Amino acid sequence: MTGSSESLPLERPSTRGRRRKRLHTTPPPDSRPAQPRRATDTEPPLRAGWRIIAAKELADHLTSLRFIVLTIILGLAAAAAVYTSAGGIRDVASVATGTPSLFLNLFTFRPEGSQIPNFIFFVTFLAPLLGIAFGFDAVNGERSEGTLPRLVSQPIHRDDIINGKFVAGLAAIALIFVMITALVATVGVLLLGILPTAEEVLRLMIWMVLAVSYVGLWLALALLCSVLFRRAATSALVAIAIWLMLTLFASLLVGVVAGFISPLGPDATTAEQIANVSMQQNLARLSPTQLFTEATRALLDPGVQTFDIAGLLQINADQRAIPTLLTLEQSLLVVWPQFVALIAATVVIFALAYIAFMRQEVRA
């Protein structure tokens, strides 16, 4: 039987086991190490910390009682000033007809015998109170309420706090100036029926930037006092004292110092008198009030050609000189030193506040 029996075919080994082994040995796609994902690809970028602080502070300013009270006070003062100016212009309407830049006289003109100053005087004298009001308790107020340590512990940079507070104060001040200027322009148009030209609108817009820079200097000063002094009342008193000294008593101090540096004898020559007046003018420019006053005059009065004493004397002495009005570009050339000086002073004072805040220890 063995000879006749047929040999059975050998069975090939099944490949299922090998396939199973291969399946088990090959890692599934899900088990591969995941590539690290960049936060910028999957998550929206975080807002800058100073923007968050500025938005919060601005909302607090706009809903605060001090914002409403200061806006009402400046609005009433501006309305009274422009009403008086418009009345004086109407009284001399026959002479004022055809006067160039007549619309700008609403801001600078003061009728003879009027007891109410013009609009620029109110801005020069009262506007620094805006900066002091929005900055004197910016930091020490947070410290006295116990919220400064919690604010510093938030996931933001420390300098975002003081940067956001300064930006919020500037935004509130700019909003007030826009509203007050619009009020003055509206009252002037309704009373006189005069529409501003394109150049006059540009002059007003540049002047508003100048005014915000001027008040921003006082805001930076109040912020510096808020960082240096732990009590809000102390910082407010120091800021107000500096404001009074530079606004009211600066002229007296300037006269005394100029008389000491460039004395005038009983028989002083013309050159000595010019030197004394020039010294007084240069010393007065150490005050931001003087810088703002000069820049405002040149921007809102195209007839102002120079502030140099020698140049003014030469123009007055030359009888052949024909008074001309400066264009906007020429007026900007006249005021750019005052403009740059105000901005530079603001940057320096804010830098001092910034450094003092960053070096200050904040405890819970």
C-alpha positions as CSV (number, residue, x, y, z in Angstrom):
1,M,0.0,0.0,0.0
2,T,2.8,2.2,0.5
3,G,3.9,1.9,-3.0
4,S,0.5,2.5,-4.4
5,S,-0.4,5.2,-2.1
6,E,-0.2,8.7,-3.5
7,S,1.9,11.3,-1.6
8,L,-0.2,14.0,-0.2
9,P,0.7,17.6,-1.2
10,L,2.4,19.5,1.5
11,E,0.4,22.3,2.9
12,R,2.0,25.8,2.7
13,P,2.2,27.5,6.0
14,S,-0.6,30.0,6.4
15,T,0.3,33.7,6.2
16,R,-2.4,34.8,8.6
17,G,-0.1,34.6,11.5
18,R,2.5,36.5,9.7
19,R,0.0,39.1,8.7
20,R,-1.2,39.4,12.3
21,K,2.4,39.8,13.5
22,R,3.0,42.5,10.9
23,L,-0.2,44.2,11.9
24,H,0.9,44.0,15.5
25,T,4.4,45.2,14.9
26,T,3.4,48.2,12.7
27,P,2.4,51.1,14.9
28,P,-1.0,52.6,14.2
29,P,-1.1,56.1,12.8
30,D,-2.7,57.4,16.1
31,S,0.2,56.1,18.1
32,R,2.8,58.2,16.4
33,P,4.3,61.0,18.5
34,A,2.3,64.1,18.0
35,Q,4.1,67.1,16.7
36,P,4.0,70.1,19.0
37,R,1.5,72.7,17.8
38,R,2.3,76.3,17.8
39,A,0.0,78.5,19.8
40,T,-0.2,81.0,17.0
41,D,-1.7,78.3,14.7
42,T,-4.5,77.1,17.0
43,E,-5.1,79.9,19.5
44,P,-5.8,83.6,18.9
45,P,-3.0,85.9,20.0
46,L,-3.5,87.4,23.4
47,R,-4.3,91.1,23.6
48,A,-1.6,93.4,24.7
49,G,-1.8,93.9,28.5
50,W,-1.7,97.7,28.2
51,R,-4.8,97.6,26.0
52,I,-6.7,95.7,28.5
53,I,-5.7,98.1,31.3
54,A,-6.4,101.1,29.1
55,A,-9.9,99.9,28.2
56,K,-10.8,99.2,31.8
57,E,-9.4,102.6,33.0
58,L,-11.1,104.5,30.2
59,A,-14.4,102.9,31.0
60,D,-13.9,103.9,34.7
61,H,-13.0,107.5,33.6
62,L,-16.0,107.9,31.4
63,T,-18.4,106.8,34.1
64,S,-16.7,108.6,36.9
65,L,-18.1,111.7,38.6
66,R,-14.9,113.7,38.0
67,F,-15.1,113.2,34.3
68,I,-18.7,114.5,34.2
69,V,-18.0,117.5,36.6
70,L,-14.9,118.6,34.7
71,T,-16.6,118.3,31.3
72,I,-19.5,120.4,32.6
73,I,-17.2,123.1,34.1
74,L,-15.1,123.4,30.9
75,G,-18.2,123.3,28.7
76,L,-19.8,126.2,30.6
77,A,-16.6,128.2,30.6
78,A,-16.2,127.6,26.9
79,A,-19.8,128.5,26.1
80,A,-19.6,131.7,28.1
81,A,-16.3,132.7,26.4
82,V,-17.5,132.0,22.8
83,Y,-20.8,133.8,23.5
84,T,-18.9,136.8,24.6
85,S,-16.5,136.6,21.7
86,A,-19.4,136.2,19.2
87,G,-21.2,139.2,20.7
88,G,-18.0,141.3,20.3
89,I,-17.6,140.2,16.7
90,R,-21.2,141.1,15.9
91,D,-20.7,144.6,17.4
92,V,-17.9,145.3,14.9
93,A,-19.4,143.3,12.1
94,S,-19.0,146.2,9.6
95,V,-15.3,146.3,10.3
96,A,-14.8,142.6,10.7
97,T,-16.4,141.8,7.4
98,G,-13.8,140.2,5.1
99,T,-11.3,139.7,7.9
100,P,-9.3,136.5,7.1
101,S,-9.5,133.7,9.7
102,L,-12.6,135.3,11.2
103,F,-13.8,131.9,12.5
104,L,-10.6,131.4,14.6
105,N,-11.3,134.7,16.4
106,L,-14.1,132.9,18.3
107,F,-11.3,131.1,20.2
108,T,-8.9,134.1,20.7
109,F,-10.9,137.3,20.5
110,R,-11.9,139.1,23.7
111,P,-14.1,142.2,23.4
112,E,-12.8,145.4,25.0
113,G,-14.2,145.9,28.5
114,S,-15.4,142.3,28.8
115,Q,-14.9,140.6,32.2
116,I,-14.9,137.1,30.7
117,P,-11.6,135.9,29.2
118,N,-11.4,134.2,25.8
119,F,-11.6,130.4,25.3
120,I,-7.8,130.0,25.1
121,F,-7.3,131.5,28.5
122,F,-9.7,129.0,30.1
123,V,-7.9,126.1,28.3
124,T,-4.5,127.4,29.4
125,F,-5.4,127.9,33.0
126,L,-8.0,125.1,33.7
127,A,-7.0,122.3,31.3
128,P,-4.0,121.2,33.5
129,L,-6.6,120.2,36.1
130,L,-7.8,117.5,33.7
131,G,-4.4,115.9,33.7
132,I,-4.0,116.2,37.5
133,A,-7.5,114.8,38.1
134,F,-7.0,111.8,36.0
135,G,-3.5,110.9,37.3
136,F,-3.1,111.9,40.9
137,D,-4.5,108.6,42.3
138,A,-3.7,106.3,39.4
139,V,-1.2,104.1,41.3
140,N,-1.5,105.0,45.0
141,G,-5.3,104.6,44.7
142,E,-4.8,101.0,43.7
143,R,-2.4,100.6,46.5
144,S,-4.7,102.0,49.1
145,E,-7.5,99.8,48.0
146,G,-5.3,96.7,48.1
147,T,-5.9,96.0,44.4
148,L,-2.4,96.8,43.1
149,P,-0.8,93.4,44.3
150,R,-3.6,91.5,42.6
151,L,-3.2,93.6,39.5
152,V,0.5,93.0,39.3
153,S,0.0,89.2,39.8
154,Q,-2.1,89.0,36.6
155,P,-0.5,87.4,33.5
156,I,0.6,90.8,32.1
157,H,3.8,92.7,32.1
158,R,4.3,95.1,34.9
159,D,4.8,98.1,32.8
160,D,1.5,97.4,31.0
161,I,-0.2,98.8,34.1
162,I,1.3,102.3,34.0
163,N,1.3,102.4,30.2
164,G,-2.4,101.5,30.1
165,K,-3.3,104.1,32.8
166,F,-1.4,106.8,30.9
167,V,-3.1,105.9,27.6
168,A,-6.5,105.9,29.2
169,G,-6.0,109.3,30.7
170,L,-4.9,110.7,27.4
171,A,-7.9,109.2,25.6
172,A,-10.3,110.7,28.2
173,I,-8.6,114.1,27.8
174,A,-8.7,114.0,24.0
175,L,-12.4,113.1,24.2
176,I,-13.1,116.1,26.3
177,F,-11.2,118.5,24.0
178,V,-13.1,117.1,21.0
179,M,-16.5,117.8,22.7
180,I,-15.5,121.2,23.9
181,T,-14.1,122.3,20.6
182,A,-17.2,121.0,18.8
183,L,-19.4,123.0,21.2
184,V,-17.5,126.2,20.6
185,A,-17.6,125.8,16.9
186,T,-21.3,125.0,16.9
187,V,-22.2,128.0,19.1
188,G,-20.0,130.2,16.8
189,V,-21.7,129.0,13.7
190,L,-25.2,129.4,15.1
191,L,-24.5,132.9,16.4
192,L,-22.5,134.3,13.5
193,G,-23.4,132.1,10.6
194,I,-19.7,131.7,9.7
195,L,-18.5,128.4,8.4
196,P,-14.8,127.5,8.8
197,T,-12.6,127.0,5.8
198,A,-10.5,123.9,5.3
199,E,-7.3,125.5,6.5
200,E,-9.1,126.7,9.7
201,V,-10.3,123.2,10.4
202,L,-6.8,121.9,10.0
203,R,-5.5,124.5,12.3
204,L,-8.1,123.5,14.9
205,M,-7.2,119.9,14.6
206,I,-3.5,120.5,15.0
207,W,-4.3,122.8,18.0
208,M,-6.3,120.0,19.6
209,V,-3.2,117.7,19.3
210,L,-1.1,120.5,20.9
211,A,-3.6,120.9,23.7
212,V,-3.7,117.1,24.4
213,S,0.1,117.1,24.5
214,Y,0.0,120.1,26.9
215,V,-2.4,118.4,29.3
216,G,-0.6,115.1,28.8
217,L,2.4,116.7,30.5
218,W,0.4,117.4,33.6
219,L,-1.1,113.9,33.4
220,A,2.5,112.5,33.4
221,L,3.4,114.8,36.4
222,A,0.4,113.6,38.4
223,L,1.2,110.0,37.5
224,L,4.7,110.6,38.8
225,C,3.4,112.0,42.0
226,S,1.0,109.0,42.3
227,V,3.9,106.6,42.1
228,L,6.2,108.5,44.5
229,F,3.6,109.3,47.2
230,R,1.6,106.6,48.9
231,R,-1.4,108.9,49.7
232,A,-3.6,110.3,46.9
233,A,-4.2,113.6,48.8
234,T,-0.4,114.2,49.0
235,S,0.2,113.6,45.4
236,A,-2.8,115.9,44.4
237,L,-1.4,118.7,46.6
238,V,2.1,118.4,45.2
239,A,0.8,118.4,41.6
240,I,-1.5,121.4,42.2
241,A,1.4,123.3,44.0
242,I,3.6,122.8,40.9
243,W,0.8,123.8,38.6
244,L,0.2,127.1,40.6
245,M,3.9,127.8,40.7
246,L,4.4,127.4,37.0
247,T,1.2,129.1,36.0
248,L,0.7,132.0,38.4
249,F,4.1,132.7,40.0
250,A,6.4,131.9,37.1
251,S,6.2,135.5,35.8
252,L,7.3,136.9,39.1
253,L,10.2,134.5,39.4
254,V,11.3,135.0,35.8
255,G,11.4,138.8,36.3
256,V,13.6,138.5,39.4
257,V,16.0,136.0,37.8
258,A,16.3,137.9,34.6
259,G,17.0,141.1,36.5
260,F,19.9,139.3,38.3
261,I,21.4,137.8,35.1
262,S,20.8,140.8,32.8
263,P,20.4,143.8,35.1
264,L,19.0,147.0,33.9
265,G,20.6,150.2,35.2
266,P,19.0,153.6,35.3
267,D,20.6,154.5,32.0
268,A,20.2,151.2,30.3
269,T,20.8,151.1,26.6
270,T,18.5,149.6,24.0
271,A,20.7,146.6,23.6
272,E,20.6,146.0,27.4
273,Q,16.8,146.3,27.4
274,I,16.5,143.8,24.5
275,A,18.9,141.4,26.4
276,N,16.8,141.6,29.5
277,V,13.5,141.0,27.7
278,S,15.0,138.1,25.8
279,M,16.3,136.6,29.0
280,Q,12.8,136.9,30.5
281,Q,11.3,135.2,27.5
282,N,13.8,132.4,27.5
283,L,13.3,131.8,31.2
284,A,9.5,131.9,30.8
285,R,9.7,129.1,28.2
286,L,10.8,126.8,31.0
287,S,7.1,126.8,31.9
288,P,4.8,124.6,29.8
289,T,2.2,127.3,30.1
290,Q,4.3,129.7,28.2
291,L,5.1,127.2,25.5
292,F,1.5,126.3,25.0
293,T,0.5,130.0,24.9
294,E,3.0,130.8,22.2
295,A,2.2,127.8,20.1
296,T,-1.6,128.5,20.4
297,R,-1.1,132.1,19.3
298,A,0.8,131.1,16.2
299,L,-1.6,128.3,15.2
300,L,-4.9,130.2,15.7
301,D,-3.6,133.6,14.5
302,P,-2.0,133.5,11.1
303,G,-0.7,137.0,11.6
304,V,1.9,135.9,14.2
305,Q,5.2,135.7,12.3
306,T,7.8,135.3,15.1
307,F,8.3,135.3,18.8
308,D,11.9,136.6,18.7
309,I,12.2,140.0,20.3
310,A,14.8,141.3,17.9
311,G,12.7,140.1,14.9
312,L,9.5,141.8,16.3
313,L,11.4,145.1,16.8
314,Q,12.8,144.9,13.3
315,I,9.3,144.3,11.8
316,N,7.8,147.2,13.8
317,A,10.7,149.5,12.9
318,D,10.4,148.8,9.2
319,Q,7.6,151.1,8.0
320,R,7.7,149.5,4.6
321,A,6.9,146.0,5.9
322,I,3.4,145.0,4.8
323,P,1.6,142.7,7.3
324,T,1.0,139.4,5.8
325,L,-0.8,136.2,6.9
326,L,1.2,133.0,7.2
327,T,0.0,129.8,5.7
328,L,-0.4,126.7,7.8
329,E,3.0,125.3,6.8
330,Q,4.7,128.6,7.7
331,S,2.8,128.7,11.1
332,L,4.0,125.1,11.8
333,L,7.6,126.2,11.2
334,V,7.1,129.0,13.8
335,V,5.6,126.7,16.5
336,W,7.6,123.5,16.0
337,P,10.2,124.3,18.8
338,Q,7.4,124.8,21.3
339,F,5.6,121.7,20.1
340,V,8.7,119.5,20.3
341,A,9.6,121.0,23.8
342,L,6.1,120.1,25.2
343,I,6.3,116.5,23.8
344,A,9.9,116.1,25.0
345,A,9.0,117.3,28.5
346,T,6.0,114.9,28.6
347,V,8.2,112.0,27.6
348,V,10.8,112.8,30.2
349,I,8.3,113.1,33.0
350,F,6.5,109.9,32.0
351,A,9.9,108.1,31.8
352,L,10.6,109.1,35.4
353,A,7.2,107.8,36.5
354,Y,7.8,104.6,34.5
355,I,11.2,104.0,36.1
356,A,10.0,104.7,39.6
357,F,7.1,102.3,39.2
358,M,9.2,99.5,37.8
359,R,11.7,99.8,40.6
360,Q,9.0,100.0,43.3
361,E,8.3,97.0,45.5
362,V,4.7,95.9,45.6
363,R,3.7,93.8,48.6
364,A,0.4,91.9,49.1
